[in-house]
Amino acid sequence: MSEIVVVVNRFDLPIAATLLSQRDAQVLVADPLLQNHAQAQGMAAPLLEPGLDAHAYLRAFRQAEQAALQLNRALAPLLEHWAPNAAAAAWSSHRTLQMFSTLFCYRDIWKHVVPAHAQRSWHVLLPSNPHDYGVHSFLPGLTLVDALQAAGISHTAYGYDCPGADAFVLPDLRQLPAEMDLLCHLPTCFHDAAYFGEELHASGLRCGILSSQRYDVALPGHTATGLIDLATVAAELGAEGRARIDALEVEIKEVLLSHLRPHILQRSFLLKQIDSLWEVLALQGLFYLWLEQRLGAKPPAQLLISNHDATVHGALMSFAQNHGMKITVIPHSRVHNSLLKTDGLKPVCLHHGMQDGPVLDLSERVLPSRRLSYPGAWQAPQVLAQVEAKPFQTLGLILNGISGNGVCVVDFDQYIADIDHIRSWAKARGIQFKLRVRAAETPIGLVGERLNIPAQELLQHAQGSLLDFARGCDVCVGYDSPTSGLQDLIREGVPSLQIDRRPLSRLEWSIIDARIVPRYAMSEGLERLGFMHANPAEFQAFAQRQHEAGLASQLGAQPLRHWLLAN
């Protein structure tokens, strides 16, 4: 019987290499991004499974949203003992959403992968870590063990120590200014950090900038608090504060147990995951009590926070709500493309005017929102300046990432076939074809091999910004999941459209308004492009309509300073 070693993360590779040196086995990867990593470590011809079916990721993410909401509501009566509005601020819902998404996505993957290799003997790798931000966990492997056991397939599981997250730390509230108008916490806002820093200065508000343990972003011209260990925070609160947190441990763990037991069947792993989730909830409880101690007597008037919860968002938003502070949420990547992790609060949510759809909370209630203007002047498309319309000559195809949280969200074989089809379509019409990959999230070697494109050429087109690439194209086509970079293309007048292969989740389709950048299935998209290529005046008309729609999306948009100073 042939043997396979399953790799779902790059941290699995050293353990897999050891097994391969001892056994006559082959590596199987479920994510194409791992193919290059495996081959770089000398693993010949890894088996590559194509990924999820068209509806699996959409279905799994939707299930995860509901599971996270249900868990948040079940915890509500307990968390309210620590902080009024703890439930409304949905403490840890971002974390539990990602946990459930990982569980449900991998269940779907193994439903298709396991039967295809039912005659083989499987080797499953189980890292020691529970699910956490940016950490490889035992959840993917456990779902595989469940699937193999249910199918009666021979397998062996190997536990191993894997790098985990650093010990938790918190923003050091002692370093905040004595007088503040605005408390600010903006993890993950990398792309627009300079803009936000400038806007905070321009607002004239006295700002306190909280550091983040994960995805911390320096705001130019502003000094952040730095971080502090939990023991120091506990000492600041005193024995009574810590006792208040610890008093709820048993009851909170019972709630966590009831919600996780149907999904994590092995008790030792189940208890590890529960301990991890408890630790994060207790961390937020400590932070909330410290906020009350340090700032409760004289809270700032406002809280400015990003939509990406890097651990302490729940405590911050509960504190702000309980003290009547104005809460403003900005997206870490210009649009709120996922449900905001609140369940009853009504913060003002700022976003780019090209966001598709409203901002919703966990219960899918529409939240108050305003359009935020971002840097950059609007330009009319170059094609509109042509005295005599001419056929477009260069088509740029833009790829986004194909994996999320270690899960490939596309059928990779079909994905490559579609790219090749678009390239052939362009070649048949004498149109130059340029491919823009997302370097960190595209298996460049595998894509180049399948499409017979030198990796160096792919890397060359990936250099610089997306806008730099688009300026060398007459028309750009996004394929599969759209990228928020399309917003800049429309602002600079590069005619663009989107071709979809599968149903998109809200995470994907809300990135760009379909009324501005239309989305088409493959056959319709190419037919429309062909029509515009054969009739240049229609291409001009498309560019004109898109430009006007883009400008209309900016009506009412104001810089951040305006919204911070508004009543």
C-alpha positions as CSV (number, residue, x, y, z in Angstrom):
1,M,0.0,0.0,0.0
2,S,1.4,3.4,-1.0
3,E,1.8,6.1,1.6
4,I,1.2,9.8,1.7
5,V,2.3,12.5,4.1
6,V,-0.1,15.5,4.3
7,V,1.3,19.0,4.5
8,V,-1.0,21.9,5.2
9,N,1.5,24.5,6.3
10,R,5.1,25.3,5.7
11,F,5.9,24.4,9.3
12,D,4.9,20.9,8.5
13,L,7.7,20.5,5.9
14,P,10.6,19.6,8.2
15,I,8.6,16.9,9.9
16,A,7.4,15.7,6.5
17,A,11.0,15.6,5.3
18,T,12.0,13.4,8.2
19,L,9.2,11.0,7.5
20,L,10.1,10.8,3.8
21,S,13.6,9.9,4.7
22,Q,12.3,6.9,6.6
23,R,9.5,5.7,4.5
24,D,8.6,5.2,0.8
25,A,6.0,7.9,0.8
26,Q,4.8,10.9,-1.2
27,V,3.9,14.4,0.0
28,L,0.3,15.7,-0.6
29,V,-0.4,19.4,-0.4
30,A,-3.9,20.9,-0.4
31,D,-2.7,24.5,-1.1
32,P,-0.7,25.3,-4.2
33,L,1.3,27.9,-2.3
34,L,3.0,24.9,-0.5
35,Q,4.1,23.3,-3.7
36,N,7.1,25.6,-4.2
37,H,8.1,25.3,-0.5
38,A,8.0,21.5,-0.7
39,Q,10.1,21.4,-3.9
40,A,12.6,23.9,-2.4
41,Q,13.2,21.3,0.3
42,G,13.9,18.6,-2.2
43,M,10.5,16.9,-2.1
44,A,10.0,15.5,-5.5
45,A,6.6,15.7,-7.3
46,P,4.3,16.5,-4.5
47,L,0.7,15.5,-5.1
48,L,-1.4,18.7,-5.5
49,E,-5.1,18.6,-4.8
50,P,-7.0,21.2,-6.7
51,G,-8.7,22.9,-3.7
52,L,-12.3,23.6,-2.8
53,D,-15.3,23.3,-5.0
54,A,-16.9,26.5,-6.2
55,H,-19.3,26.9,-3.2
56,A,-17.3,25.4,-0.4
57,Y,-15.4,28.4,0.8
58,L,-18.6,30.6,0.6
59,R,-20.6,28.0,2.5
60,A,-17.9,27.4,5.2
61,F,-17.4,31.1,5.9
62,R,-21.1,31.7,6.2
63,Q,-21.3,28.8,8.7
64,A,-18.4,30.3,10.6
65,E,-20.0,33.7,10.9
66,Q,-23.1,32.1,12.4
67,A,-21.1,29.9,14.8
68,A,-19.1,32.9,16.0
69,L,-22.3,34.9,16.6
70,Q,-23.9,32.1,18.5
71,L,-20.8,31.7,20.7
72,N,-20.7,35.4,21.4
73,R,-24.3,35.5,22.5
74,A,-23.8,32.5,24.7
75,L,-20.9,34.2,26.5
76,A,-22.9,37.4,26.9
77,P,-24.4,36.9,30.4
78,L,-20.9,36.1,31.8
79,L,-18.9,38.8,30.1
80,E,-21.3,41.4,31.3
81,H,-20.0,40.8,34.8
82,W,-16.7,42.2,33.7
83,A,-17.9,45.0,31.4
84,P,-21.3,46.3,30.4
85,N,-21.6,46.0,26.6
86,A,-19.0,43.3,26.4
87,A,-21.4,41.2,24.4
88,A,-22.4,44.1,22.2
89,A,-18.7,44.6,21.4
90,A,-18.4,40.9,20.6
91,W,-15.2,40.1,22.4
92,S,-13.0,37.7,20.5
93,S,-15.5,37.2,17.7
94,H,-12.8,37.9,15.1
95,R,-10.7,35.1,16.5
96,T,-13.5,32.6,16.8
97,L,-14.7,33.4,13.3
98,Q,-11.3,32.5,11.9
99,M,-11.2,29.3,14.1
100,F,-14.6,28.1,12.9
101,S,-13.7,29.0,9.3
102,T,-10.6,26.9,9.5
103,L,-12.6,24.0,10.8
104,F,-15.3,24.1,8.3
105,C,-13.1,24.8,5.3
106,Y,-10.8,21.9,6.0
107,R,-13.8,19.6,6.5
108,D,-14.9,20.4,3.0
109,I,-11.4,19.8,1.6
110,W,-11.0,16.4,3.2
111,K,-14.5,15.3,1.9
112,H,-13.0,15.5,-1.6
113,V,-9.4,14.6,-1.0
114,V,-9.8,11.5,1.2
115,P,-11.9,9.4,-1.1
116,A,-9.5,10.1,-4.0
117,H,-6.7,8.4,-2.0
118,A,-8.7,5.8,-0.1
119,Q,-6.3,3.0,-0.9
120,R,-3.3,4.7,0.6
121,S,-1.9,4.8,4.1
122,W,-1.9,8.3,5.5
123,H,0.5,10.2,7.8
124,V,-1.1,13.2,9.5
125,L,0.9,15.9,11.2
126,L,-0.5,17.5,14.4
127,P,1.3,20.7,15.6
128,S,1.0,21.3,19.3
129,N,-0.7,24.7,19.0
130,P,-4.4,25.5,19.4
131,H,-5.8,27.9,16.8
132,D,-4.5,31.5,17.2
133,Y,-3.7,34.5,15.0
134,G,-0.9,33.7,12.5
135,V,-0.1,30.4,14.1
136,H,-0.2,26.9,12.5
137,S,-2.6,24.8,14.7
138,F,-3.7,21.3,15.1
139,L,-7.2,22.0,13.7
140,P,-6.5,21.1,10.0
141,G,-4.9,17.8,11.0
142,L,-7.7,16.9,13.5
143,T,-10.4,17.4,10.8
144,L,-8.3,15.1,8.6
145,V,-8.1,12.4,11.3
146,D,-11.8,12.6,11.8
147,A,-12.4,12.1,8.0
148,L,-10.0,9.2,7.9
149,Q,-11.5,7.5,10.9
150,A,-15.0,7.9,9.5
151,A,-13.9,6.3,6.2
152,G,-12.0,3.5,8.0
153,I,-8.8,4.4,6.2
154,S,-5.4,3.4,7.7
155,H,-3.5,6.4,9.1
156,T,-0.9,7.5,11.7
157,A,-0.8,10.8,13.4
158,Y,2.4,12.6,14.6
159,G,2.4,15.3,17.2
160,Y,5.2,17.8,17.0
161,D,6.2,21.1,18.6
162,C,5.6,24.0,16.2
163,P,6.5,27.7,16.7
164,G,3.6,29.4,18.5
165,A,2.6,32.9,19.4
166,D,4.6,35.1,21.7
167,A,3.3,35.6,25.3
168,F,0.5,38.1,25.4
169,V,1.3,41.7,26.1
170,L,-1.0,44.8,26.3
171,P,-0.7,48.5,25.3
172,D,1.0,50.3,28.2
173,L,-1.7,52.8,29.3
174,R,0.8,54.4,31.6
175,Q,2.4,56.0,28.6
176,L,-0.7,57.8,27.4
177,P,-0.8,61.6,27.5
178,A,-2.4,63.1,30.6
179,E,-4.9,65.1,28.4
180,M,-6.5,63.4,25.4
181,D,-9.3,64.1,23.0
182,L,-8.9,60.9,21.0
183,L,-7.8,57.3,21.9
184,C,-6.5,55.6,18.7
185,H,-5.8,51.9,17.9
186,L,-5.2,51.1,14.2
187,P,-3.6,47.7,13.8
188,T,-3.1,46.4,10.2
189,C,-3.6,49.8,8.5
190,F,-0.2,49.5,6.8
191,H,-1.1,50.9,3.3
192,D,-2.6,54.2,4.6
193,A,-0.6,54.7,7.8
194,A,1.1,57.9,6.5
195,Y,-2.3,59.4,5.5
196,F,-3.8,58.6,8.9
197,G,-0.9,60.1,10.7
198,E,-1.1,63.3,8.7
199,E,-4.9,63.5,9.3
200,L,-4.6,63.0,13.0
201,H,-2.1,66.0,13.1
202,A,-4.4,68.1,10.9
203,S,-7.4,67.4,13.2
204,G,-5.6,69.3,16.0
205,L,-6.9,66.7,18.5
206,R,-4.8,65.5,21.4
207,C,-4.2,61.9,20.5
208,G,-3.2,58.8,22.5
209,I,-1.8,56.1,20.2
210,L,-2.2,52.5,21.5
211,S,0.4,50.0,20.3
212,S,-0.7,46.6,19.1
213,Q,1.0,43.3,19.8
214,R,0.1,42.0,16.4
215,Y,0.0,43.9,13.1
216,D,1.2,47.0,14.8
217,V,1.4,50.1,12.5
218,A,3.6,53.1,13.2
219,L,1.8,56.4,12.5
220,P,4.4,58.8,11.2
221,G,4.9,61.8,13.6
222,H,3.1,60.1,16.5
223,T,4.5,58.2,19.5
224,A,2.7,55.1,20.6
225,T,2.5,53.6,24.1
226,G,4.6,50.5,23.6
227,L,3.6,47.2,25.2
228,I,3.7,45.8,28.7
229,D,3.5,42.2,30.1
230,L,0.3,40.9,31.8
231,A,2.0,40.4,35.2
232,T,2.6,44.2,35.4
233,V,-1.0,44.9,34.4
234,A,-2.3,42.5,37.1
235,A,-0.1,44.2,39.7
236,E,-1.5,47.6,38.7
237,L,-5.0,46.2,39.2
238,G,-4.2,44.5,42.5
239,A,-5.5,41.1,43.8
240,E,-9.1,42.2,43.6
241,G,-9.0,42.9,39.9
242,R,-7.3,39.6,39.0
243,A,-9.8,37.7,41.3
244,R,-12.7,39.3,39.5
245,I,-11.4,37.8,36.2
246,D,-10.6,34.4,37.6
247,A,-14.0,34.1,39.2
248,L,-15.6,33.4,35.8
249,E,-13.1,30.9,34.4
250,V,-15.1,27.8,35.1
251,E,-18.4,29.1,33.8
252,I,-16.8,30.6,30.6
253,K,-14.9,27.4,29.9
254,E,-18.2,25.5,30.2
255,V,-19.8,27.7,27.5
256,L,-16.7,27.3,25.3
257,L,-16.9,23.5,25.8
258,S,-20.5,23.3,24.7
259,H,-19.8,25.2,21.5
260,L,-16.6,23.5,20.5
261,R,-17.3,19.9,21.6
262,P,-19.2,19.1,18.4
263,H,-16.3,20.2,16.3
264,I,-13.2,19.1,18.2
265,L,-13.7,15.4,19.0
266,Q,-10.4,14.6,20.7
267,R,-10.7,15.7,24.4
268,S,-7.1,16.7,25.0
269,F,-7.0,19.0,21.9
270,L,-10.5,20.3,22.8
271,L,-9.3,21.4,26.3
272,K,-6.2,23.0,24.8
273,Q,-8.3,25.1,22.4
274,I,-10.7,26.1,25.2
275,D,-7.7,27.2,27.4
276,S,-6.4,29.3,24.5
277,L,-9.8,31.1,24.0
278,W,-10.2,31.6,27.8
279,E,-6.8,33.2,27.9
280,V,-7.7,35.8,25.3
281,L,-11.0,36.6,27.0
282,A,-9.3,37.0,30.3
283,L,-6.7,39.2,28.7
284,Q,-9.5,41.5,27.5
285,G,-11.1,41.5,30.9
286,L,-7.8,42.6,32.4
287,F,-7.4,45.3,29.8
288,Y,-11.0,46.6,30.3
289,L,-10.5,46.9,34.1
290,W,-7.2,48.7,33.5
291,L,-8.9,51.1,31.1
292,E,-11.4,51.9,33.8
293,Q,-8.7,52.3,36.4
294,R,-6.5,54.6,34.3
295,L,-9.1,56.5,32.1
296,G,-12.5,55.9,33.6
297,A,-12.6,59.1,35.7
298,K,-11.7,61.3,32.7
299,P,-12.2,59.4,29.4
300,P,-11.3,60.9,26.0
301,A,-14.2,62.1,23.9
302,Q,-13.5,59.7,21.0
303,L,-12.2,56.3,20.1
304,L,-10.7,55.7,16.6
305,I,-10.2,52.0,15.8
306,S,-9.6,49.8,12.8
307,N,-11.9,47.0,11.8
308,H,-9.2,44.3,12.3
309,D,-9.3,43.0,15.9
310,A,-5.8,42.2,16.8
311,T,-6.9,41.1,20.3
312,V,-8.2,44.0,22.4
313,H,-10.9,45.6,20.2
314,G,-13.7,44.3,22.3
315,A,-12.5,45.8,25.5
316,L,-11.8,49.1,23.9
317,M,-15.2,49.4,22.3
318,S,-17.0,48.3,25.4
319,F,-15.1,51.0,27.4
320,A,-15.9,53.7,24.8
321,Q,-19.6,52.7,24.7
322,N,-19.9,52.7,28.5
323,H,-18.5,56.2,28.7
324,G,-20.4,57.7,25.9
325,M,-17.3,58.2,23.7
326,K,-17.8,58.7,20.0
327,I,-16.6,55.5,18.2
328,T,-15.2,55.7,14.7
329,V,-14.1,52.6,12.8
330,I,-11.9,52.8,9.7
331,P,-11.1,49.8,7.5
332,H,-7.6,48.4,7.5
333,S,-7.8,48.1,3.7
334,R,-10.2,50.9,2.7
335,V,-13.4,48.8,2.7
336,H,-15.4,47.0,5.3
337,N,-15.7,43.7,3.4
338,S,-16.6,41.5,6.4
339,L,-19.1,41.8,9.1
340,L,-18.0,44.3,11.8
341,K,-17.4,42.4,15.0
342,T,-20.1,44.1,17.1
343,D,-23.6,43.0,17.9
344,G,-25.6,46.0,18.9
345,L,-23.2,48.9,19.0
346,K,-23.5,51.6,16.3
347,P,-20.1,53.1,15.6
348,V,-19.6,55.4,12.7
349,C,-17.9,53.3,10.0
350,L,-15.8,55.2,7.4
351,H,-14.9,53.6,4.1
352,H,-13.9,54.2,0.5
353,G,-16.7,55.3,-1.8
354,M,-16.2,52.3,-4.1
355,Q,-17.1,49.8,-1.4
356,D,-19.9,47.5,-2.6
357,G,-22.8,47.3,-0.1
358,P,-23.4,48.7,3.4
359,V,-21.4,48.0,6.6
360,L,-23.1,45.3,8.7
361,D,-22.6,44.0,12.2
362,L,-22.6,40.3,13.2
363,S,-26.4,40.3,13.2
364,E,-26.3,41.8,9.7
365,R,-27.8,45.1,10.9
366,V,-26.8,48.1,8.8
367,L,-24.4,50.4,10.7
368,P,-24.0,54.2,10.2
369,S,-21.3,54.8,7.6
370,R,-19.6,57.7,5.8
371,R,-17.4,58.0,2.8
372,L,-13.7,58.6,3.5
373,S,-11.7,60.4,0.9
374,Y,-8.2,58.9,0.3
375,P,-5.2,60.6,-1.3
376,G,-4.8,61.0,-5.0
377,A,-6.2,63.2,-7.8
378,W,-8.9,61.8,-10.1
379,Q,-7.9,61.6,-13.8
380,A,-10.0,61.0,-16.9
381,P,-9.1,57.8,-18.9
382,Q,-6.4,58.5,-21.6
383,V,-8.7,56.8,-24.2
384,L,-11.1,59.7,-23.9
385,A,-8.5,62.1,-25.2
386,Q,-8.2,60.2,-28.5
387,V,-9.5,62.2,-31.4
388,E,-10.1,59.0,-33.3
389,A,-11.0,55.9,-31.2
390,K,-8.5,53.0,-31.7
391,P,-8.7,49.4,-30.5
392,F,-7.0,48.7,-27.2
393,Q,-3.7,47.0,-27.6
394,T,-2.6,45.8,-24.2
395,L,-4.7,43.8,-21.7
396,G,-3.4,43.4,-18.1
397,L,-4.8,40.4,-16.1
398,I,-4.6,41.0,-12.4
399,L,-4.6,38.0,-9.9
400,N,-5.4,38.3,-6.2
401,G,-4.4,35.8,-3.6
402,I,-5.9,32.3,-3.9
403,S,-5.5,31.2,-0.3
404,G,-6.9,32.4,3.0
405,N,-5.9,31.1,6.4
406,G,-4.1,28.2,4.8
407,V,-7.0,27.2,2.6
408,C,-6.9,27.4,-1.1
409,V,-10.3,28.9,-2.2
410,V,-10.2,28.0,-5.9
411,D,-10.1,24.9,-8.0
412,F,-6.5,25.4,-9.0
413,D,-6.6,23.3,-12.2
414,Q,-9.6,25.3,-13.5
415,Y,-8.0,28.5,-12.3
416,I,-4.9,28.0,-14.4
417,A,-7.0,26.8,-17.4
418,D,-9.0,30.0,-17.2
419,I,-5.9,32.2,-17.2
420,D,-4.6,30.3,-20.2
421,H,-8.0,30.8,-22.0
422,I,-7.9,34.5,-21.5
423,R,-4.3,34.7,-22.7
424,S,-5.2,32.6,-25.9
425,W,-8.3,34.8,-26.4
426,A,-6.0,38.0,-26.4
427,K,-3.4,36.4,-28.6
428,A,-6.0,35.5,-31.2
429,R,-7.0,39.1,-31.5
430,G,-3.4,40.5,-31.6
431,I,-3.8,41.9,-28.1
432,Q,-0.6,42.0,-25.9
433,F,-1.2,40.0,-22.7
434,K,0.4,40.9,-19.4
435,L,-0.1,38.9,-16.2
436,R,0.2,40.5,-12.7
437,V,0.5,38.0,-9.9
438,R,0.4,38.8,-6.2
439,A,3.9,37.7,-5.4
440,A,3.5,36.7,-1.8
441,E,0.2,34.9,-2.4
442,T,0.7,33.2,-5.8
443,P,2.6,29.9,-6.3
444,I,4.8,31.6,-8.9
445,G,6.8,28.6,-9.9
446,L,3.8,26.4,-10.4
447,V,1.9,29.1,-12.3
448,G,4.9,29.8,-14.5
449,E,5.3,26.0,-15.2
450,R,1.6,25.5,-16.0
451,L,1.4,28.5,-18.3
452,N,4.9,28.2,-19.7
453,I,5.8,31.7,-18.6
454,P,9.3,32.3,-17.1
455,A,9.2,33.0,-13.4
456,Q,11.4,36.0,-14.0
457,E,8.7,37.5,-16.2
458,L,6.0,37.0,-13.6
459,L,8.2,38.5,-10.9
460,Q,9.0,41.5,-13.2
461,H,5.4,42.4,-13.6
462,A,4.9,42.0,-9.8
463,Q,7.4,44.6,-9.0
464,G,6.2,48.1,-8.0
465,S,2.6,48.9,-7.3
466,L,-0.4,47.6,-9.1
467,L,-0.9,51.1,-10.4
468,D,2.6,51.0,-11.9
469,F,1.6,47.8,-13.7
470,A,-1.8,49.2,-14.9
471,R,-0.3,52.3,-16.4
472,G,1.3,50.1,-19.0
473,C,-2.0,48.6,-20.0
474,D,-5.0,49.9,-22.0
475,V,-7.5,47.8,-20.1
476,C,-7.2,45.8,-16.9
477,V,-9.1,42.6,-16.0
478,G,-9.3,41.3,-12.4
479,Y,-9.7,37.6,-12.3
480,D,-11.4,35.6,-9.5
481,S,-11.3,37.6,-6.2
482,P,-11.1,41.4,-6.8
483,T,-8.4,43.5,-5.2
484,S,-8.9,46.8,-3.6
485,G,-6.1,48.1,-5.8
486,L,-8.8,48.5,-8.5
487,Q,-9.9,51.6,-6.7
488,D,-6.7,53.3,-7.6
489,L,-7.0,52.1,-11.2
490,I,-10.4,53.7,-11.6
491,R,-9.1,56.9,-9.9
492,E,-6.3,57.1,-12.5
493,G,-8.5,56.4,-15.4
494,V,-7.5,52.8,-16.3
495,P,-10.6,51.1,-17.7
496,S,-11.2,47.9,-15.7
497,L,-13.6,45.0,-15.3
498,Q,-13.7,41.8,-13.4
499,I,-14.1,38.2,-14.5
500,D,-15.4,35.7,-11.9
501,R,-15.1,31.9,-11.9
502,R,-17.0,31.1,-8.7
503,P,-19.5,32.6,-6.3
504,L,-17.7,35.1,-4.2
505,S,-18.1,35.6,-0.5
506,R,-18.9,39.0,1.0
507,L,-15.2,39.2,1.9
508,E,-14.5,39.4,-1.8
509,W,-17.4,41.0,-3.7
510,S,-17.7,44.0,-1.4
511,I,-14.2,45.1,-2.2
512,I,-15.2,47.0,-5.3
513,D,-18.7,48.3,-6.4
514,A,-20.0,46.2,-9.3
515,R,-21.8,49.2,-10.7
516,I,-18.3,50.8,-11.2
517,V,-16.2,47.8,-12.0
518,P,-18.7,45.3,-13.6
519,R,-18.3,41.6,-12.9
520,Y,-18.9,39.0,-15.5
521,A,-18.7,35.2,-16.0
522,M,-15.9,34.2,-18.3
523,S,-17.9,33.8,-21.5
524,E,-19.8,37.1,-21.1
525,G,-16.7,39.0,-20.0
526,L,-14.6,38.0,-23.0
527,E,-17.6,38.6,-25.3
528,R,-17.9,42.2,-24.0
529,L,-14.2,42.8,-24.3
530,G,-14.3,41.5,-27.8
531,F,-17.1,43.8,-28.7
532,M,-15.2,46.8,-27.3
533,H,-12.0,45.8,-29.1
534,A,-13.8,45.5,-32.4
535,N,-15.7,48.8,-31.8
536,P,-13.3,51.3,-30.2
537,A,-16.0,53.9,-29.8
538,E,-17.8,51.5,-27.4
539,F,-14.6,51.1,-25.4
540,Q,-14.5,54.9,-25.1
541,A,-18.1,54.9,-24.0
542,F,-17.3,52.2,-21.4
543,A,-14.4,54.2,-20.1
544,Q,-16.5,57.4,-19.9
545,R,-19.3,55.6,-18.0
546,Q,-16.8,54.1,-15.6
547,H,-15.1,57.4,-15.0
548,E,-18.4,59.1,-14.2
549,A,-19.5,56.3,-11.9
550,G,-16.2,56.5,-10.1
551,L,-16.5,60.2,-9.5
552,A,-20.1,59.8,-8.4
553,S,-18.9,57.3,-5.7
554,Q,-16.9,60.1,-4.1
555,L,-19.8,62.4,-3.5
556,G,-19.8,63.3,0.2
557,A,-16.4,61.8,0.8
558,Q,-14.3,63.8,3.3
559,P,-10.8,63.4,4.8
560,L,-10.5,61.7,8.2
561,R,-10.0,65.0,10.0
562,H,-13.5,66.2,8.9
563,W,-15.2,63.1,10.3
564,L,-13.2,63.3,13.6
565,L,-14.3,66.9,14.1
566,A,-17.9,66.4,13.0
567,N,-20.6,66.2,15.7
